């Protein structure tokens, strides 16, 4: 099994050598050590390491924070910041780049090892979720399954007929798909789900709800009552006009 590859970006030669030695002692591979943000970006693209240890305060035109942002956007490589500065302003600038850790120098080898392993685990789980979402997004393309979506349930992709769906509910980073036979919780966004459902059959009525129009049994003031489970769903102000235009009133 290949060793985990970690790119080191540190402009103090003595500190960089010490970090490199510590990483090798811990069993990691160090493909290169860079001392500027510009070189770090190039090296990340060339070596494609599993992780980057990045000093925030680097010499040159590009700071460690800017280099980390470019590496994240271009290559999706996780970055852990190394710094002797822990002031609030530095932290606020650094966290925008969504780092996987923040280690204050000087540090012990055990702290370095723990931070790296936790970051690698977190990154692997995020990539797993991304792959699942990409699969989910790509799977319904054939005209023969236009009336279905595939939902992950217990490590399986289950075909769900859209005619069985009553409504979809947002729950933080997840959505709950309510059907006549039960419900499915999937890691997705309301936009992704909305794109999968026919606009002729479904309507976004609230930032947290999408409903199947023919499952609406009643409207009570600013709420909808759904057929199957008598679920009460609020109508968001910004969605009201679109909903009204879909319904026939006498």
VOGU-3710 file (C-alpha; in Angstrom, 3 decimals, decimal comma):
1> xxxxxxxxxx> 0,000/0,000/0,000  1,389/3,401/-1,026  2,367/5,785/1,726  0,262/8,857/2,322  1,849/11,735/0,404  2,134/15,118/2,135  3,398/18,330/0,530  5,152/20,702/2,958  5,029/24,469/2,382  7,226/26,371/4,839
11> xxxxxxxxxx> 9,600/29,284/4,173  11,820/28,771/7,227  14,376/26,176/6,129  15,105/24,784/9,598  11,425/24,440/10,449  10,682/22,871/7,047  13,431/20,272/7,541  12,157/19,452/11,017  8,597/18,959/9,699  9,881/16,790/6,857
21> xxxxxxxxxx> 11,839/14,589/9,262  8,823/14,256/11,570  6,556/13,252/8,706  8,993/10,619/7,444  9,373/9,257/10,967  5,575/8,964/11,174  5,536/6,954/7,954  4,434/9,594/5,461  5,992/10,373/2,080  7,089/13,975/1,385
31> xxxxxxxxxx> 7,277/14,548/-2,396  8,681/18,077/-2,037  9,134/21,014/0,295  8,216/24,446/-1,065  8,780/27,906/0,392  6,391/30,121/-1,594  2,686/30,056/-2,335  3,361/30,132/-6,075  5,594/27,047/-5,915  3,102/25,299/-3,638
41> xxxxxxxxxx> 0,332/25,584/-6,237  2,611/24,235/-8,978  3,877/21,373/-6,775  0,317/20,427/-5,765  -0,624/20,066/-9,421  2,531/18,135/-10,247  2,607/15,699/-7,314  -1,103/15,549/-6,418  -0,374/14,805/-2,747  -2,965/13,443/-0,344
51> xxxxxxxxxx> -2,496/16,412/1,970  -0,767/19,815/2,144  0,781/21,259/5,302  0,772/24,987/4,632  2,396/27,791/6,606  0,065/30,784/6,569  2,746/33,478/6,619  4,821/32,910/3,466  7,255/35,176/1,661  6,346/36,194/-1,870
61> xxxxxxxxxx> 3,293/37,655/-3,535  0,903/34,844/-2,571  0,178/34,101/1,081  -0,399/30,607/2,422  -4,098/31,401/2,686  -4,334/32,385/-0,986  -2,302/29,340/-2,054  -4,555/27,046/-0,008  -7,641/28,498/-1,677  -6,208/27,873/-5,155
71> xxxxxxxxxx> -5,176/24,311/-4,277  -8,635/23,562/-2,900  -10,418/24,957/-5,954  -8,127/23,395/-8,556  -7,284/20,021/-7,070  -9,597/19,400/-4,068  -6,558/18,534/-1,931  -7,101/19,005/1,824  -4,931/21,601/3,545  -3,814/21,910/7,169
81> xxxxxxxxxx> -2,434/25,286/8,191  0,763/25,613/10,197  1,387/28,933/11,905  2,845/30,710/14,880  0,024/33,246/14,622  -3,326/32,476/16,191  -4,947/35,933/16,337  -8,619/36,334/15,467  -7,957/38,192/12,213  -5,694/35,427/10,886
91> xxxxxxxxxx> -8,189/32,749/11,877  -11,040/34,562/10,110  -9,025/34,836/6,901  -7,863/31,228/7,074  -11,245/29,622/7,734  -12,699/31,013/4,497  -10,502/28,535/2,604  -12,166/25,649/4,498  -8,956/24,096/5,917  -8,966/20,625/7,459
101> xxxxxxxxxx> -6,933/21,676/10,464  -5,004/24,455/12,118  -1,824/23,642/14,054  -0,022/26,212/16,159  3,797/26,101/16,059  5,706/24,745/17,853  3,845/21,436/17,953  4,497/17,864/19,007  4,674/14,915/16,605  1,596/13,357/18,186
111> xxxxxxxxxx> -0,403/16,536/17,476  0,829/16,544/13,887  -0,034/12,881/13,395  -3,495/13,227/14,954  -4,383/16,287/12,878  -3,273/14,631/9,642  -5,160/11,394/10,241  -8,354/13,180/11,271  -8,158/15,438/8,205  -7,544/12,516/5,849
121> xxxxxxxxxx> -10,509/10,640/7,308  -12,790/13,668/7,008  -11,699/14,265/3,417  -12,239/10,620/2,427  -15,776/10,701/3,834  -16,558/13,928/2,000  -15,270/12,431/-1,255  -17,418/9,355/-0,671  -20,509/11,519/-0,258  -19,569/13,474/-3,395
131> xxxxxxxxxx> -19,214/10,279/-5,432  -22,600/9,078/-4,208  -24,184/12,407/-5,076  -22,592/12,381/-8,542  -23,911/8,869/-9,115  -27,334/9,896/-7,924  -27,278/12,938/-10,219  -26,253/10,918/-13,264  -28,352/7,801/-12,909  -31,726/9,103/-14,137
141> xxxxxxxxxx> -31,045/9,959/-17,778  -32,964/7,358/-19,770  -36,428/8,284/-21,046  -37,697/4,908/-19,849  -37,288/5,989/-16,240  -38,526/9,558/-16,547  -41,297/8,745/-14,078  -38,823/7,465/-11,455  -35,904/8,588/-9,334  -33,330/6,401/-7,617
151> xxxxxxxxxx> -32,856/6,914/-3,901  -30,096/5,457/-1,722  -31,465/3,313/1,086  -29,400/0,899/3,194  -26,494/0,912/0,690  -28,880/0,243/-2,221  -30,313/2,494/-4,914  -34,072/2,033/-4,755  -36,325/3,053/-7,644  -39,140/5,325/-6,466
161> xxxxxxxxxx> -42,003/6,281/-8,756  -42,587/10,010/-8,772  -46,337/9,359/-8,667  -45,807/7,904/-5,181  -44,038/11,023/-3,889  -46,182/13,352/-1,794  -43,610/15,991/-0,911  -39,921/16,649/-0,292  -38,689/18,308/2,880  -35,308/19,996/3,505
171> xxxxxxxxxx> -33,366/19,106/6,648  -30,000/20,904/6,861  -27,661/19,031/4,463  -30,246/16,345/3,774  -33,680/16,061/2,185  -36,516/13,746/3,173  -38,538/12,291/0,309  -42,030/11,408/1,567  -43,893/8,700/-0,363  -47,132/6,804/0,077
181> xxxxxxxxxx> -45,200/3,823/1,454  -42,628/5,572/3,641  -39,847/8,116/3,508  -36,191/8,301/2,388  -33,497/10,555/3,801  -30,716/11,385/1,347  -27,691/13,672/1,341  -28,670/16,220/-1,302  -30,000/19,735/-1,810  -33,454/20,989/-2,665
191> xxxxxxxxxx> -32,125/22,323/-5,969  -30,706/18,923/-6,930  -33,994/17,208/-6,085  -36,036/19,866/-7,871  -33,964/19,349/-11,013  -34,787/15,618/-10,908  -38,549/16,101/-10,568  -40,844/17,108/-13,424  -41,828/20,761/-13,236  -45,223/19,730/-14,655
201> xxxxxxxxxx> -45,944/17,588/-11,598  -44,033/19,227/-8,746  -43,903/22,732/-7,343  -41,546/24,432/-4,889  -43,839/26,090/-2,333  -41,366/26,982/0,395  -37,590/27,078/0,760  -37,945/23,819/2,716  -40,711/22,090/0,719  -41,469/20,747/-2,741
211> xxxxxxxxxx> -44,925/19,220/-3,266  -46,568/17,064/-5,898  -49,382/19,315/-7,092  -51,992/16,575/-7,531  -51,402/15,463/-3,914  -52,701/18,758/-2,515  -56,077/18,149/-0,903  -56,789/21,610/0,546  -55,448/25,109/1,131  -55,950/26,656/4,548
221> xxxxxxxxxx> -54,880/30,303/4,654  -51,096/30,130/4,033  -50,797/26,350/4,339  -51,286/23,309/2,143  -52,877/20,061/3,319  -51,506/16,975/1,581  -53,650/13,966/0,559  -51,798/10,971/1,935  -50,864/11,941/5,470  -52,743/15,237/5,968
231> xxxxxxxxxx> -49,368/16,898/6,351  -49,598/20,680/6,805  -47,041/22,501/4,646  -46,482/26,279/4,796  -46,534/28,378/1,635  -43,524/30,703/1,429  -44,258/34,274/0,398  -41,812/34,249/-2,524  -43,339/31,019/-3,896  -47,021/31,916/-3,532
241> xxxxxxxxxx> -47,517/33,512/-6,964  -45,981/30,557/-8,802  -48,201/28,147/-6,897  -51,369/30,185/-7,526  -50,605/30,250/-11,244  -50,559/26,423/-11,236  -53,925/25,956/-9,537  -57,448/26,475/-10,853  -59,841/28,442/-8,651  -63,614/28,809/-9,009
//
